[in-house]
Amino acid sequence: RLEGQQGGGVLEGLTQLDGWSPEEAAGSPWLQLAARLPFTTAAKTQQLWTTLQDLWSRHTSDDLLFVVLVLINQYVMPVKQ
């Protein structure tokens, strides 16, 4: 329950992709190393983050739809091509 709780930390944990955030990765040499190894969760999450940022920056309705499909494919269920 988020009502009545103060502080930005409550929602902060809900906005991270698999516990990874760009701010944490920039400050941690271990996360930077893990992001360079393609088989790690950190690398896959960083690639997802980069893809989402690229799509979001285009500001088109097609790319917004693709952002939603990428997130569903990653975290909910596979989306057929």
Secondary structure as the mmCIF struct_conf table of DSSP 4:
data_model
#
loop_
_struct_conf.conf_type_id
_struct_conf.id
_struct_conf.beg_label_comp_id
_struct_conf.beg_label_asym_id
_struct_conf.beg_label_seq_id
_struct_conf.end_label_comp_id
_struct_conf.end_label_asym_id
_struct_conf.end_label_seq_id
TURN_TY1_P TURN_TY1_P1 GLU A 3 GLY A 4
BEND BEND1 GLY A 7 GLY A 7
TURN_TY1_P TURN_TY1_P2 GLY A 8 GLY A 8
HELX_RH_AL_P HELX_RH_AL_P1 GLY A 9 GLU A 12
HELX_RH_3T_P HELX_RH_3T_P1 GLY A 13 THR A 15
BEND BEND2 GLN A 16 GLN A 16
STRN STRN1 LEU A 17 LEU A 17
TURN_TY1_P TURN_TY1_P3 ASP A 18 GLY A 19
STRN STRN2 TRP A 20 TRP A 20
HELX_RH_AL_P HELX_RH_AL_P2 PRO A 22 GLY A 27
HELX_RH_AL_P HELX_RH_AL_P3 PRO A 29 ARG A 36
BEND BEND3 LEU A 37 LEU A 37
TURN_TY1_P TURN_TY1_P4 PRO A 38 PHE A 39
BEND BEND4 THR A 40 THR A 40
HELX_RH_AL_P HELX_RH_AL_P4 THR A 41 SER A 57
TURN_TY1_P TURN_TY1_P5 ARG A 58 ARG A 58
HELX_RH_AL_P HELX_RH_AL_P5 SER A 61 TYR A 75
TURN_TY1_P TURN_TY1_P6 VAL A 76 VAL A 76
HELX_LH_PP_P HELX_LH_PP_P1 PRO A 78 LYS A 80
#
